[in-house]
Amino acid sequence: MCLPVLPPAGAAPGAAGMGPVLLLALPLMLGLSRAAPPDHEVTFLPGLRKQPSFRHFSGYLCAGPGKHLHYWFVEAQSNPQSSPLVLWLNGGPGCSSMEGFLKEHGPFLVQPDGVTLKYNDYAWNKIANVLYLESPAGVGFSYSDDKNYATNDTEVAHNNYLALKDFLRLFPEYCKNDLYLTGESYGGIYIPTLAEWVMQDPSLNLKGIAVGNGLSSYEINDNSLVYFAYYHGLLGTELWKDLQTFCCSQEKCNFHDNSNLNCTLKMEEMIQIVEESGLNIYNLYAPCDGGVPGGLRYESDYLITHDLGNSFIRMPMRFSWRQNLFRMPVARNKVRMDPPCTNSTDISVYLNAPEVRKALHISAEAPEWQVCSFEVNRGYKRLYMQMNDQYLKLLGATKYRILVYNGDVDMACNFLGDEWFVDSLCQKVQVARRPWLYTERGENQIGGFVKEFTNIAFLTIKGAGHMVPTDRPLAAFTMFSRFIRNEPY
């Protein structure tokens, strides 16, 4: 039963009058720490030739009545007691943070055989304690007792806050550690909305947030993507001229929700090229795993849909085929939602192995693991069209550091849009846009570009796509290290 811990009715003050729940809570109230839950510790992880020297834990956190969110927590590889605590969320909405763990910056990387793990030389837990949370319920191994997975931005933010509080109830030794909230893609919504809750809780030592290739504003993301596509050679001069003619006036373009029919028709051509032609929307210069897909393809008895992008979500001609898809009878039960041009076979095979589920203490109530949940995505209500208010609240407190970073060849949440978004916050520039460097094989290399404002920085990672640590692991680790340690980029 997943319910808040409450004192028993009529309990008298003082130890003599306490019920068993309060007696259990007494060490916490006295400020004493206790060991992490032993039944959550992963003592043997299949696929590793040698078990790690650091401790890691997997289990469930309570995110409200009947909601069980799966987590995998890895202690820092050195000095966990004094290292910061970092929460990580992948996006979607409806995609699993196990992708971040096993394919991006976790300590173990799944191999193509779906059986073997190898150690990650650039794991973020080399310098931080990292909590990977599968959110919301219905994603990955997370579930709710009533199996109702319809949710929205506001509910998810609160549930994530409750899960974080439950984690610190289980691991009170980390209550005073510096706390950072980080995420990717639709994490651009998850992280700032969660931060609103966390910044109001004085018991949490929030120091900052970092968002990678995040969705910060639908309008800015849409408008910037058209420029990104043209200047990366995707649209051609004729289509670009037509878009300028029909979608722009007085030197201002609206590609996002323009009512001009000719603009809509030209935008449909643009979307066909960028999102449906077989280009890898997550990394323009990477191949498309599985080859050039059609709009829909069948594999076994599953309908696979290739659309987890967040662009042009409000455009009628883009939204209508989604709605029709959801109404199809086959969509009710057996739908897999793999992001386009990606291959999740290795991680799916690994996490669904019975011995792995057992090692990670996965509940029998948990569904088969999938990288993204069609059901969660279908029932998800997007309430926020932009994150300006949330960022301005954080910046107004003048004590939190913010990093917005983008791989510069991603089209799902492109760098230009996030740069425009950060500029729109109208903060004071501290350091003008410049290259930032990292060291690889003993030589300095340009990692990308950075522009620093008061308490917020915008940074690009050269040659990386949507999943920055996958594409540029050393550059990503260097960036993360400098952010966490408050060092110059």
N, C-alpha and C positions, 0 to 999 in steps of 0.2 A: 504494500500500500504506500503510495507516494503522497504524503501529507506533511504539512509543516509540523514541527515539534512544538507543542504547547504545554504549559504547566497544567497539571491536573486541577480540576475545579475544587475550590475551597482549600487549597494548599496554604498552610500557615507560613509566615516568614520564619527564617532561621532553619538550620540544618535539621533540627528535630522534627519539624513539621513538613519537610519536603517529601514529595512523592519520589518514585524511582527515576522519573524523567529528569527532575531537577537535580537529583543527586548525581546523575550521569553528567549533567551540564555544569556542575560545580567547578571542576578543574578549568573549564573554559572561562567561567566568570571570574575566576581567580587569576586569569592571565597565564595559566600553565599550558604548555603545549604537550601534545601526546603524539604517539607514533601514527603514521599514516595507516589507513585500514589494511590489515594484513591479508584479508580475503580478496582485496583488489589488486594486490601485487602480482605482476607477471613474473613468475619464477623460471619459466622455460618458454621461449618463443621459437616455434618451428621455423626452419629455413635458414637459421644462422649457424655458421660453423663454430662460432664461439659466442657464448652469452655475454651481454654487456657488463661492464664494471659499474655502471650507474643503475639506479633503480628506476623502474617504470611500472605504471599502474593502469588498469583498464577496468571499467565498470559503468555504473549508471549514476546519474545525478538527478535529483528531483527538480523539475522545472514548473511546479504547480501540481494541483491534484491530478493524479493519474498520468502524468507526463514523465517519461523516463528518457533522458538524453544520454546517449553513450559518449564516454570520453576516453581518451588515451593520453596519459600524462607522463612526460619524461623529465626526470630531474636533470639539472645541469650536470655536465660531465665533470665539473670541478666546483667546489664551494657552493653547493645548492642553497645552503642556509642564507648566504648573503647575495646570491644572484637574483635578478629580477624575475618576476612571474609574468609570462606572456601568454595571452589567450589568442588562439588562431581560429578563424572561421572562413571556410570556403563559401562560395556564393550560390548561384543558380537563378532564382531561389529554388532550393530543392537538391543541391549537390553536397556531397559528403566531404568533410574535412579530412577524411582518411586519404583523399587524393593529395592534400597538402602534406600529410605525414609521410606516405609511402612513395610519392613521386616528385616531391618538391624539396622540402627542407627538413624532413624528419631524420632521425639518426639511422634509420634503415630504409633502403631503397629496394622495392620489389623488382625482380629481374624478369625478362621476357618469358621464362618458363612458368611463371606463376607459382613457383615453389620456393625458389631461393631468394634470400635477402642478402644484400651486401651493405657494409657500413658506408655512410655518407661522410666524406671528408669535410663537407661544408654544412653540416647539420647545425641548425640554429640553437640546439641545446648544448652546443659547446660553450656558450656563454650565458644561457638563460634556462630557466625552468619553463617548459612549454606545455600548455594545456590545449589539446586538440579536441574540439567539441562538435559532435554531429547534431546539427540543428537545422530546422525545427524537428519536432517529433514526426516520424515517418521517413526521415532521411537516414540512409545507411542502416545501422543497427538500433537507432532510436525508435521509440514507439510510444503510443498512448494506450491506456487500458480500453478506451471506447473505440479505438481504431478510426477516429474522426480526425482527418488531417487537413481540413480546411483551416487556414489561418491568415494572418495579415502582418504588416510591418510592426504595428504597435504591440500586438500580442507577442510576437517573436522577440522583440526587444526586452519585454518584461520577463519572458520565459528564460532568455539567456542570462539576465541579471539574477534570477532565482537560482539557475544552475550554477552560476559563479559563486553565489553565496553558499550553496550546498557543498561545492567543492572545498571552500574554505572552512566549512564546518567539519568536513572529513579530514582536511589537511590544515589544521589551525596554525601549524608552524610557519605557514606562508602568509599569514594575515597581514604582517607588517612589511612584507617585501614590496619593493617598487612594482607597480602593476602597469602593464601596457596591453592595450587592446589592438589586435591586428587582424587583417583579413584581406580578401581578394575578390574582385569582380562584384557580385551583388553584396559582398561584404562592404562595399561602398555605402550601402544603406544600413546593413546590420550593425557595423561598428559605430558610426556616429549616433545612431538611435540608442544603442546599448550604453554608450558613453554618457548620454543624458541621465540615465538611471544611476550609473556608477559615480558620476561627479557629485550627486546629491547625497551620497553615502559616506559620511566622514570616517567610517571604519575601514574603508578601502583606500589604499595609498596610490591612487591613479596618478601616473606621471605623463602619459601621453597615448596617442594612437598613431597607427601607421596603416595606410590603405594602398594596396597594390592594384593597378589597373581597375580602379573602382568605378562603379556607376555613381556619379555625383549629381548629374542633372540630365534628364532625358533629352530636353531641348538642346542643350549644349553638345551632348554626345552625338545626337543626330546631325546637327548642323556641321560640326567639325568633321564627321566621318566623310561627308561629301568632298570637302577640301582635301582630306587625307587621301581619298581614293583618286582624285584627279591628279594631285601632285605626285602620286606614286605610279602614275601611268596606267590606271585601270579604266578610265572612262572615255578617253579620246576627246579631241577638240570639239567635234560636232555636238556630242551629248553635253559637254560642259557649257558650250554657248547656249544651248537650249535651256539648260537648268538655270543659267544666269538670266535669260530672257523671261522665263515663266515663273521663277521662284524668288526673284530679287527685285527690289525697287528702292530707289534713293540710297544706293550703295549698302543696303542691308538685305541679307538673304534669309528666308524662312523655308528650310527644307523639312522642318519638323512636323508641322500640321497646317500646311498651306492649303487654302480652299480652292485655289486655281486648279481647274481640271487638267490643264496642260502640264502644270507642275507635277500633279499627281501621276500622270502618265509617264513623264520623264523620270520621276523618282522610282517608279516601278522598274524601269530599265536599269537604273542605277543599283537597286536592291538585287535584281537578278544577277548582275555582274559580281557584286561584293559578297552576297550571302548565299547564292544558290547556284553559282556556276562551277563550283568545285575548288575555289580558292580556300585556303585554310584561314578562316576568319580570326583564329587565335594567333597565327603567326604567318604573315603574308608570304614570307620566303621559305617556309617549311613545306614539305610535301603533305598531301592529304592522305592520312592513313585510311586504307580501304579503297583508295582510288576516288575518282570523281563520282559523288553520289547523285542520285535523283532526289526529288523532293521527298519521296517516301520509298523505302524498300523493305522487303519482307525477308526475315531470316528465321527459319524454323516456324514456330507458331507465335512469334513476337512481331509486333509492328514497331519499327524503329523510326523515330522522328528525329530529324537533324535540325533542331532549333532550340538552343538555349541562349541565344543572343538576346540582349536587352535593347537593341536598337529598333527604332521605328515601331515601338510597341503600341502606339496609339493610332497609327495610320490604318484606316479602315481596310484597305486592300491587303494589308499585311496581317491584320488581326482576324479577318474573316475565315481564312483557310485554317487557322489554329482552332477557331471555335467549331468549325465543321469537323475537324479531326477529333475533337473531344467528344462529339456526339456519336461518332461511329461505334457500333456495338463492340468491336474488337478492343476499343480503347478503355473499356471498363475494367478489365482485369490484367491483361497481359501486354503491357506496354513497357518497353525499355527506352530510356531517354539518354542516349549517348550524345555528348557534345559533338558537333560536326568535325570531321577530319581527325578525330582522336580515337584511340584504341584502349578500352578499359578491361580487356580480357585478362591481362596479367594480374591486376589488382583484384579483380572479381574472383578469379580462380583461387587466389591466395586467401582472401578474407572469408570465402565460403567453405574452405576446407574445414571439416569437422574438428580436427585437432587444433586449428587456429582459433575457431570460435570458442573452443573449450579453454585454450590458453588465455584468451582475452575476457573470459567470464561473460560471454554473450548469453543473454536470456533466451530461453526456448520460445518466448513470446516474440522475439525480434524476427523481422522478415529476412528473406534472402538479401544479402548485401548487393546493392547496385550503386554505381557512381552517382547517378542522379535519379530522383524520384519523380516520375511522371505525375503521380497522384498529388504529391505536395505542390508541384509546379502548377498543375491544373487548378487546384483549389486555393491558390495563393492570391490574396487581394493586395495589390500595390497601392499604398496610401500616400506615399511621398513621391513627388515628381522632381524634387531637388533637395539638396542637403544644406543649403545656405544657412538656415536658422540654427541647425545643430552645430555647424562649424563655428558660427559666430558666437554661440553660447560658450563653447570651449575656449575660443580665443579671448572672449571677454573676461574670462576668469584670470587670464594673464599668468597662469602657472602650469599649463599643459603644453607639451611639445607635440607637434603634428608633422607627420611625413606623408606626403602623397607622392607615390612613385609609379612609373609606367614603363614597361617594355615598349620600345618605340616602333615595333612592327606589328603590334596588336591592332586588330580592327574591331573587335567586340566592344572594348572600352578604350578608345584610342588616346594617345598621349596628348594630342592637340586639345581635345575636349577637356581633359583634366587640367591642363595648363590654363586654358581659358577660365575654367571654374575657379581655380585658386586665385587667378588675377581678379576675378569678379568679387572676391571677398574684400578687396580694397585695403589690404594691410600694408604697412610701411615696409619698403624694400630695405633689407639690411646688406645683402650681398647680391650684386647684379648677376645675371645668368652667365655661367662660366662652365668650362669642362670640369669634371671631377675625375680623379685618377685612382687606380688600384694597381697592385703589383702582381704580375703573373710571370712565373718562371724567371724571377729576378729583374724583370723589366717593368717600368711604369707604362700603363696603358690607359687610354681614355675609356672610362666606364660609361660615360654619358654626359648629361648636362644638369646643372642644378641652379635653382634660383631660390634665395632665402629671404623670407620676410620675418617680421617679429613673431616668433613662436610657431611658424609654419614654413615648410620647405617643399618645393616641387622638384622632383628629380626624375630624370630618364635613365634607362639602362639600354645602352646601344646594342642593337641586334637581338634583343629579347622580345618575346611575344607576351601573351596573356599570362602564362605561368612563368614568371621571371626566374625563380630559383631553378626551374627545370632547364631553361635555356642558357642561363648565365650564372651557374651556381657560385663561383668565386666572387664575381662582382656583386651578386645579391647578398652573400654573406658579409662582404666588406661594408656594403650599405647598411645592413641590419646592425652590424657591430657598432658602426659610428653613430647610428641613431640611438641605440640602447645606452651607449656609453657617453652620449652627449659630446661627441668629438666632431671637429669640423669635417664636412664631407670632402 
